[in-house]
Amino acid sequence: LARLDGAPLARGTDFDDAGQLKKAVVVLTETQVRELASAIEAKGTATVTSVEAKPGTRSPKPPFTTSTLQQEAGRKLSMSAKHAMGVAQRLYEKGYITYMRTDSTALSTQAVAAARAQAVALYGDKAVPANPRSYRNNSKNAQEAHEAIRPSGEDFRTPSSVVADLDRDEHRLYDLIWKRTIASQMADAKYETTTVTLEVEAGTQVAAFTASGTVYTFKGFLDAYEEGRDEKRSDADKSEDQALPALAVGDTLSLREVEPKGHATSPKPRYTEASLVKALEEKGIGRPSTFASIIDVILDRGYVSKRGQALVPSWLAFSIVRLLEQHFSDLVDYDFTAALEDDLDAIARGEQDRATWLQKFYFGADDHVGLRNVVENLGDIDAREINSTPIGDVATLRFGRYGPYLEVPGDDPENPRRVNVPADLAPDELTPEKAQELIDAPVGGDRVLGQNPENGRDIVVKDGRFGPYLEEVLPETDAPVEDAPKKRGAKKDAAPKPRRASLFKSMSPETIDLETALKLFALPRVVGVDPETGENITAQNGPYGPYIKKGTDSRSIGSEELIFDITLEQALEIYALPKYANRAATSLKEFEADPVSGKPIRIKDGRFGAYVTDGTTNVTIPRGQTADDITFEIAVEMLAEK
């Protein structure tokens, strides 16, 4: 249905990203559509009011660059960018293709001649245009130091002639490169699209329907190759490729079926590796040699994961982006990054002096603040705020050391409830409704974290009398029970006890994972050996908090996380102090009670420098200031802003 009483009906393209109409069109409700369908069905016939045929042409795509090769290998062969480049590297080393890291779409004179000759041999004289094709590169920052990726040599080897010499992936990629190269020098495809308009008198209204069909009159380059698509073909796209029956204006058609069908616009699809490479190239970010490694980094660091071909961002990615945008906004600006690539290219060409450029980048200039100034004026980075995302009014998503979790406010503001967020739940799927579902889910039984790889035993997290703990489940014994009575006074065989480990106070039974559990079971951790005494220094947790131990000498350390992180050098520094000096020195300054919390304010020396605390809230003292610069009024203000 295209028009109703002459007014056009809304299509998906008529809505903006916020779902608002961009122009005056008709939007029908489901009730209106069903009433209209009934009226059309009652009429039973439609009249052809217009038949319009338009010719058209399609031109081939240029030969492969690194970017377009990675995109097509992803679309057609389901290869990751890294895998595609690895296969291309092998083909290049074996002499089957030209250099595979290029942003040029140009072919040498010999390559053009070879492609045209092969096209004529395979598809006839009409398969190539009168003049060879040349292509203009529309990519930002293109250097064009090499020609496009193509089969090597002056006479291209056909895929069938090399199938015995290549492995499966090499042959598939070579076939793709060969077809694209041949097609790039072939003639345009020619087609004719026919659009038919049918009108139906539906009660007091006139409904106009359109249908289109396309017939290729000359296939041209499509005989050799057709480029893939990032999005799935819609029903409308598929129907346009179908031929329509011969119709003339005034023909009356019987209506067999009228189907009321709703339509909803869809958000843009997630990036795949192919479409991400395309976006990087369009924004001028990266180079042919770095596209695959960029994707590799975001996958390896856990910023994104793959769901099928789609790249799904993690909560960690949101935290990283928030940190960079808030504190390093210039450095993550797309235009700045693209300009940076241009500058580096200019340095490589000898057009800019690298020392001068580095001085400007680090110390700043009129148009650039400079990296040193950015770092020196960072101020206090609020890690808690950066790692927090409100989920409606239901809860706050926080990304902690042990993964994402929901923090739900309760009766005790200082001890909010924590709820585990499933690892496979994408950020866009965590709606307020889903968050409430996770919060309301019953917490029953022990949660199995996985198996200990050393012995295959299950590790479960349990809730005990003194708080949550881990337990390694012992296997059930198959030993027969002895019937013979034991002698009086004989000791019973002690039943084996499972290994257990307590969770840190900062850990939640809902969010702890197997990797962390194995670290807890491995405690005490050997930090290293004291070079003077030869004694082991270990880090562990105890009833009075975390500490390190050397022989009989134990020293407290700042936080439980340090048990996993403290280095030998840091431990030796602690042992170099008098036994209680580090404990006494932690409070650098003390004030009276905070007017809001009622708790005494202290300035302490922590792992990352001096900070202000009232025992609950901690605020790092900004760079360039010391404890001596902080007055009671400043300390109160710092805590209030936190």
C-alpha positions in Angstrom: 0.0 0.0 0.0 1.6 3.3 -1.2 -1.1 5.9 -0.9 -4.5 6.5 0.6 -6.7 9.1 -1.1 -3.6 10.4 -2.8 -1.7 10.9 0.5 1.6 8.9 0.8 1.8 6.3 3.6 4.7 6.3 6.0 7.7 4.1 5.3 10.7 3.3 7.5 12.8 6.0 6.0 10.2 8.7 7.0 11.2 8.3 10.7 14.2 9.8 12.4 16.4 8.0 14.9 14.0 9.1 17.7 11.0 7.6 16.0 9.5 10.9 14.9 8.2 11.6 11.5 10.4 13.7 9.3 7.6 14.8 6.8 3.8 14.8 6.5 2.7 11.3 5.7 -0.1 9.0 6.7 0.4 6.6 9.6 -2.4 4.0 10.0 -3.3 2.3 13.2 -3.9 -1.5 13.3 -7.7 -0.9 13.6 -7.7 1.4 10.5 -5.7 -1.1 8.5 -8.0 -4.0 9.4 -11.1 -1.9 8.4 -9.4 -0.9 5.2 -8.4 -4.5 4.4 -12.1 -5.6 4.9 -13.3 -3.0 2.5 -10.7 -3.9 -0.1 -11.6 -7.6 0.2 -15.2 -6.8 -0.2 -14.5 -4.9 -3.4 -12.5 -7.9 -4.8 -10.9 -6.2 -7.8 -8.2 -3.7 -8.6 -7.6 -1.5 -11.7 -4.1 -0.9 -13.2 -3.7 2.9 -13.4 0.0 3.1 -14.2 2.7 1.0 -15.8 6.2 2.7 -15.9 9.3 1.1 -17.1 12.8 2.6 -16.5 16.1 1.3 -17.8 19.1 1.3 -15.5 22.8 0.3 -15.2 25.0 -1.1 -12.5 28.8 -0.7 -12.5 31.3 -3.1 -11.0 33.2 -2.4 -7.8 36.9 -1.5 -8.0 39.5 -4.1 -7.2 40.2 -5.0 -3.6 42.0 -2.8 -1.2 43.0 -4.2 2.3 39.8 -2.7 3.7 37.4 -4.0 1.1 39.1 -7.4 1.0 38.5 -7.8 4.8 34.9 -6.7 4.4 34.1 -9.1 1.6 36.0 -12.0 3.2 33.8 -11.4 6.3 30.5 -11.2 4.3 31.1 -14.0 1.8 33.5 -16.3 3.6 32.8 -15.6 7.3 36.5 -14.8 7.9 37.6 -12.5 10.6 39.8 -9.6 9.5 42.8 -11.2 11.2 42.2 -14.6 9.6 41.6 -13.0 6.1 44.9 -11.2 6.4 46.7 -14.3 7.5 45.4 -16.2 4.5 46.2 -13.3 2.2 49.8 -13.2 3.6 50.2 -16.9 2.7 48.9 -16.3 -0.9 51.3 -13.4 -1.2 54.3 -15.3 0.1 53.5 -18.2 -2.4 53.3 -15.7 -5.3 49.6 -16.0 -6.0 48.5 -12.4 -5.3 50.1 -8.9 -5.1 50.9 -7.2 -1.8 47.8 -7.3 0.5 48.3 -4.2 2.5 47.2 -1.4 0.2 44.7 1.4 0.0 44.9 1.8 -3.8 42.2 0.7 -6.2 44.6 1.1 -9.2 45.8 -1.7 -11.4 48.9 -1.8 -13.5 48.6 -1.7 -17.3 49.6 -5.4 -17.5 46.9 -6.3 -14.9 44.2 -4.4 -16.7 45.1 -6.1 -20.0 45.1 -9.5 -18.2 41.7 -9.0 -16.6 40.1 -7.8 -19.9 41.6 -10.7 -21.8 40.4 -13.2 -19.3 36.9 -11.7 -19.2 36.7 -11.9 -23.0 37.9 -15.5 -23.1 35.3 -16.5 -20.5 32.3 -14.4 -21.3 32.7 -13.1 -24.9 33.7 -9.8 -26.6 30.7 -7.9 -25.1 31.8 -8.6 -21.6 34.3 -5.7 -21.5 33.7 -2.0 -22.3 35.5 -0.3 -25.2 38.0 1.5 -22.9 39.7 0.1 -19.8 38.2 1.1 -16.4 40.1 3.3 -13.9 38.9 3.9 -10.4 39.1 6.9 -8.1 39.9 6.2 -4.4 37.3 7.8 -2.1 39.0 6.6 1.1 40.3 9.3 3.5 44.1 9.4 4.0 44.7 7.0 1.0 48.5 6.7 0.3 48.2 4.4 -2.7 51.8 3.2 -2.4 50.9 -0.2 -4.0 48.5 -1.2 -6.6 45.2 -3.0 -5.7 45.1 -6.6 -4.5 44.9 -8.9 -7.5 46.2 -12.2 -8.9 49.9 -11.9 -9.6 51.6 -12.1 -13.0 50.6 -10.9 -16.4 48.3 -13.9 -17.1 46.0 -14.6 -14.2 45.8 -18.2 -13.0 42.1 -19.3 -12.8 40.9 -20.7 -9.4 40.3 -24.1 -11.0 43.9 -24.3 -12.1 45.3 -23.8 -8.6 42.9 -25.8 -6.5 45.4 -28.6 -6.0 48.1 -26.2 -4.8 46.2 -24.3 -2.1 44.4 -25.2 1.1 40.6 -24.6 1.4 40.8 -21.1 2.8 43.6 -20.0 0.5 41.6 -21.2 -2.5 38.4 -19.5 -1.4 40.1 -16.2 -0.9 42.0 -16.5 -4.1 38.8 -17.2 -5.9 37.3 -14.0 -4.4 40.2 -11.9 -5.4 40.3 -13.3 -8.9 36.6 -12.8 -9.5 36.6 -9.2 -8.1 39.6 -8.3 -10.3 38.1 -9.7 -13.5 34.7 -8.1 -12.8 36.3 -4.7 -12.2 37.2 -4.5 -15.9 33.9 -5.8 -17.2 31.0 -4.0 -18.7 28.0 -2.5 -16.8 25.0 -4.7 -16.1 21.8 -3.4 -17.8 18.3 -3.8 -16.4 14.8 -2.6 -16.7 12.6 -1.9 -13.6 8.8 -1.9 -14.1 6.6 -0.2 -11.5 2.8 -1.0 -11.6 0.2 1.0 -9.7 -3.1 -0.6 -8.8 -6.1 1.3 -7.3 -8.9 -0.1 -5.3 -12.1 1.7 -4.3 -12.4 0.7 -0.6 -15.6 2.2 0.6 -15.3 5.9 0.6 -11.5 5.8 0.1 -9.2 5.0 -2.8 -6.2 2.8 -1.9 -3.2 2.7 -4.3 -0.8 -0.2 -4.3 2.5 -0.4 -6.1 4.7 -3.4 -7.2 8.1 -3.3 -8.9 10.0 -5.9 -10.8 13.5 -5.9 -12.3 14.7 -7.8 -15.4 18.4 -7.8 -16.4 18.7 -7.3 -20.1 22.5 -7.7 -20.0 24.3 -9.3 -17.0 27.8 -7.7 -17.7 30.1 -8.0 -14.7 27.4 -9.9 -12.7 28.4 -13.0 -14.7 31.7 -12.9 -12.8 31.0 -11.3 -9.4 28.5 -9.5 -7.2 29.5 -7.7 -4.0 28.1 -8.9 -0.7 25.9 -6.9 1.7 26.2 -6.1 5.4 22.4 -6.0 5.9 20.0 -8.8 5.1 17.9 -8.3 2.0 14.4 -7.1 2.8 11.3 -8.6 1.3 10.9 -5.5 -0.8 14.5 -5.9 -2.2 13.8 -9.5 -3.1 10.5 -8.7 -4.8 12.2 -6.0 -6.9 14.4 -8.7 -8.5 11.4 -10.6 -9.7 9.8 -10.0 -13.1 6.2 -8.8 -13.2 3.6 -10.2 -15.6 2.7 -8.2 -18.7 0.1 -5.6 -17.7 -1.5 -2.5 -19.3 -3.3 0.5 -18.0 -7.0 -0.2 -17.5 -6.5 -3.9 -16.8 -8.8 -5.3 -14.0 -7.2 -7.8 -11.6 -9.0 -10.1 -9.2 -7.7 -9.8 -5.6 -7.0 -13.3 -4.2 -5.9 -12.2 -0.7 -5.6 -9.1 1.4 -3.3 -9.3 4.4 -3.1 -6.6 7.1 0.5 -6.5 8.1 2.2 -4.2 10.6 5.7 -2.8 10.2 8.1 -1.6 12.8 11.4 0.2 12.1 14.5 -1.5 13.3 17.7 0.0 14.8 20.8 -0.1 12.8 22.4 -3.6 12.9 25.4 -4.2 15.2 28.8 -3.9 13.6 30.4 -6.9 12.2 34.1 -7.0 11.6 33.4 -6.2 7.9 31.2 -3.2 8.6 33.5 -1.9 11.4 36.5 -1.9 9.0 34.3 0.0 6.5 33.4 2.6 9.3 37.1 2.9 10.3 38.1 3.6 6.7 35.3 6.1 6.2 36.4 8.1 9.3 40.0 7.9 8.4 41.0 5.9 11.4 43.7 3.3 10.9 45.7 2.0 7.9 45.6 -1.1 5.8 48.2 -2.6 8.1 46.3 -1.8 11.3 42.6 -2.6 10.6 42.9 -6.2 11.7 45.0 -5.5 14.7 42.6 -2.8 15.9 39.8 -5.3 15.9 42.1 -7.9 17.5 42.8 -5.5 20.4 39.2 -4.7 21.3 38.4 -8.4 21.2 41.4 -9.5 23.3 40.8 -6.8 25.9 37.2 -7.8 26.3 35.8 -4.5 25.1 33.6 -6.5 22.6 32.6 -10.1 22.1 31.3 -11.9 19.0 27.8 -13.2 18.8 27.8 -14.9 15.5 29.3 -12.3 13.2 28.1 -9.4 15.3 30.4 -7.5 17.6 28.7 -6.9 21.0 30.2 -4.2 23.3 30.8 -5.2 27.0 30.1 -3.1 30.1 33.9 -2.7 30.4 33.8 -0.9 27.0 31.2 1.6 28.3 33.4 2.4 31.3 36.5 2.8 29.1 34.7 5.1 26.7 33.2 7.1 29.6 36.7 7.5 31.1 38.3 8.6 27.8 35.5 11.0 26.8 35.5 12.7 30.2 39.2 13.0 30.7 40.9 12.6 27.2 38.1 14.0 25.0 40.6 15.5 22.4 42.5 12.3 22.0 39.4 10.2 21.2 37.8 12.7 18.9 37.4 11.1 15.4 38.7 14.2 13.6 41.7 14.4 15.8 42.5 10.7 15.2 42.2 11.1 11.4 44.4 14.2 11.5 46.9 12.3 13.6 47.1 9.7 10.9 47.7 12.4 8.3 50.5 13.9 10.4 52.2 10.5 10.8 52.0 9.9 7.0 53.5 13.3 6.5 56.4 12.4 8.8 56.9 9.1 7.0 57.1 11.1 3.7 59.6 13.5 5.2 57.2 16.5 5.0 57.2 17.1 8.7 59.9 16.9 11.4 59.1 14.2 13.9 60.8 16.0 16.8 58.9 19.2 16.2 55.6 17.2 15.9 56.3 15.2 19.1 57.1 18.4 21.0 53.8 20.0 19.9 51.9 16.8 20.7 53.4 16.5 24.2 53.9 20.1 25.3 51.0 21.6 23.3 50.6 24.5 20.9 48.0 27.2 20.0 45.6 24.6 18.5 46.4 21.7 20.8 46.5 21.6 24.6 49.3 19.0 24.8 49.3 15.5 26.4 51.4 16.7 29.4 48.9 19.4 30.3 46.0 17.0 29.9 47.6 14.5 32.3 48.7 17.1 34.8 45.2 18.6 35.0 43.2 15.3 35.2 42.1 16.0 38.7 40.3 13.4 40.7 39.0 10.4 38.5 35.9 9.1 40.2 36.3 5.4 39.4 32.9 4.6 41.0 31.1 7.1 38.8 32.8 6.0 35.6 31.9 2.4 36.3 28.2 3.2 37.0 25.2 3.2 34.7 21.7 3.8 36.0 19.2 1.2 34.9 16.0 3.3 35.1 15.0 3.8 38.8 15.4 0.1 39.5 19.2 -0.2 40.1 22.6 0.9 39.1 24.8 -1.3 36.9 28.4 -1.2 38.2 31.4 -2.8 36.6 33.8 -4.0 39.2 37.0 -6.0 39.5 35.0 -9.2 39.2 32.6 -8.2 36.4 29.2 -6.4 36.1 26.6 -6.5 38.8 23.5 -4.6 39.8 23.6 -2.5 43.0 20.1 -2.3 44.5 19.4 0.3 47.2 18.1 -1.1 50.5 17.5 -0.3 54.1 21.2 0.1 54.7 22.7 2.7 52.3 26.2 1.5 53.1 25.5 -2.1 52.2 23.3 -2.2 49.1 22.3 -5.6 47.7 24.3 -6.9 44.8 22.8 -9.0 42.0 24.8 -10.9 39.4 24.4 -9.9 35.8 24.7 -12.9 33.4 27.9 -12.8 31.3 26.0 -13.4 28.1 23.5 -10.5 28.7 24.4 -7.7 26.3 24.2 -4.1 27.7 21.3 -3.1 25.4 19.4 -6.1 26.7 19.5 -5.0 30.3 16.3 -3.0 30.4 14.7 -1.9 33.6 12.3 -4.7 33.2 15.1 -7.3 32.8 16.9 -5.7 35.8 13.8 -6.1 38.0 13.5 -9.8 36.8 17.1 -10.4 37.9 16.5 -8.7 41.3 13.3 -10.7 41.9 14.8 -14.0 40.9 15.0 -16.4 43.9 18.5 -17.1 45.2 18.4 -20.8 45.9 21.0 -23.5 46.5 24.7 -23.4 45.8 26.0 -21.7 42.7 28.4 -23.9 40.7 31.3 -21.7 39.3 32.9 -24.5 37.3 35.6 -27.2 37.7 39.0 -26.9 39.2 41.3 -27.7 36.1 43.8 -29.5 38.4 41.4 -32.2 39.7 38.1 -31.8 37.9 36.2 -31.1 41.1 33.3 -28.7 41.1 33.7 -25.4 42.9 30.6 -23.9 44.4 29.9 -20.7 46.3 27.8 -21.1 49.5 26.3 -18.9 52.1 27.4 -19.9 55.5 26.9 -18.8 59.1 29.9 -16.3 58.9 29.2 -15.2 55.4 29.7 -16.5 51.8 32.5 -19.0 51.1 33.8 -21.3 48.4 33.9 -25.1 48.6 35.5 -27.7 46.4 33.1 -30.6 46.2 34.6 -34.0 47.0 33.6 -36.9 44.8 31.3 -39.5 46.2 33.2 -42.6 47.3 32.4 -46.0 46.0 34.3 -47.9 48.7 32.2 -50.7 50.4 31.1 -50.2 54.0 32.9 -52.5 56.5 30.5 -54.7 58.5 33.1 -55.8 61.1 32.8 -53.9 64.4 35.6 -51.6 65.4 37.5 -52.4 68.6 36.5 -50.2 71.6 38.7 -47.2 71.8 39.9 -47.4 68.2 39.8 -44.1 66.4 37.4 -43.8 63.6 38.8 -43.0 60.2 38.6 -39.3 59.7 36.3 -38.4 56.7 38.1 -36.2 54.2 37.1 -32.6 54.4 36.5 -30.4 51.4 38.7 -27.4 50.8 37.1 -24.1 51.6 38.0 -20.4 51.1 36.3 -17.2 52.3 35.3 -14.5 49.9 36.9 -11.0 50.3 34.6 -8.4 51.8 34.6 -6.6 48.4 33.4 -9.8 46.6 29.8 -10.8 46.0 28.6 -14.4 45.8 26.5 -13.4 42.9 29.3 -12.0 40.8 32.4 -14.1 41.7 33.7 -16.2 38.9 35.8 -19.4 38.6 39.1 -17.5 37.9 38.8 -15.5 41.1 37.8 -18.6 43.1 40.9 -20.4 41.9 43.0 -17.5 43.1 41.4 -17.6 46.5 42.1 -21.4 46.8 45.7 -20.7 45.9 46.2 -18.5 48.9 48.6 -17.8 50.6 50.3 -16.4 47.5 54.0 -16.5 47.3 55.1 -12.9 46.6 58.8 -13.7 46.2 61.9 -14.4 48.2 63.7 -11.9 50.4 67.2 -11.6 48.8 68.8 -11.0 52.2 67.3 -13.8 54.3 66.2 -16.2 51.6 62.8 -16.5 53.2 59.5 -16.6 51.3 57.2 -13.7 51.6 53.6 -14.6 51.3 50.3 -12.6 51.0 47.1 -13.8 52.7 44.0 -12.8 54.5 43.3 -13.2 58.2 40.8 -12.4 60.9 42.3 -8.9 61.2 42.5 -8.2 57.5 45.1 -8.8 54.7 48.7 -9.1 55.5 52.1 -10.3 54.3 54.3 -12.7 56.2 58.0 -13.5 56.3 58.9 -16.2 58.7 57.2 -15.1 62.0 57.1 -11.4 60.9 53.6 -10.4 59.7 52.8 -6.9 58.3 49.3 -5.5 57.5 48.6 -4.3 53.9 46.1 -1.8 52.8 43.4 -3.8 51.0 42.3 -7.3 50.2 43.0 -6.7 46.5 46.6 -6.2 47.3 46.9 -9.9 48.3 46.8 -10.6 44.5 48.6 -7.6 43.3 51.4 -6.7 45.7 54.9 -7.1 44.2 58.1 -8.2 45.9 59.5 -4.7 45.7 56.5 -3.3 47.5 56.7 -6.0 50.1 60.4 -5.3 50.7 59.6 -1.6 51.1 57.1 -2.4 53.9 59.6 -4.7 55.7 62.2 -1.9 55.4 60.0 0.2 57.8 59.9 -0.3 61.5 57.2 -2.9 62.3 54.4 -0.4 63.2 55.7 2.6 61.3 53.6 2.0 58.2 50.4 1.6 60.3 51.0 4.8 62.2 52.0 6.8 59.2 48.8 6.1 57.3 47.1 9.0 58.9 48.8 12.2 57.7 46.3 14.6 59.2 43.2 14.5 61.3 40.2 16.9 61.6 37.0 17.1 63.6 33.9 15.2 62.5 32.3 15.8 59.1 29.1 17.8 59.5 27.2 15.5 57.2 28.3 12.0 58.2 29.3 12.8 61.8 32.5 10.8 61.3 36.1 12.1 61.9 37.9 13.3 58.8 41.4 12.0 58.2 44.0 12.4 55.4 45.7 9.1 54.8 48.6 7.9 52.6 47.3 5.2 50.3 48.5 3.1 47.5 47.8 5.8 44.9 48.8 8.8 47.0 47.2 10.9 49.8 43.4 10.9 50.1 40.7 12.4 52.3 38.4 10.0 54.1 35.6 9.9 56.7 35.9 6.2 56.9 33.2 5.7 54.3 34.0 8.1 51.4 37.4 8.4 50.0 38.6 11.3 47.8 42.1 11.5 46.2 43.9 14.7 46.7 44.4 16.4 43.3 47.8 16.4 41.7 50.0 19.4 42.6 48.5 19.5 46.2 49.7 17.9 49.4 48.1 17.1 52.7 49.4 20.4 54.1 47.3 22.3 51.5 44.1 20.7 52.7 42.1 22.5 55.4 39.1 21.3 57.2 36.8 23.4 55.0 38.4 22.0 51.8 38.2 18.4 53.1 34.5 18.9 53.9 33.9 20.3 50.4 35.8 17.4 48.7 33.7 14.8 50.6 30.4 16.7 49.8 31.2 16.8 46.1 31.9 13.0 46.1 
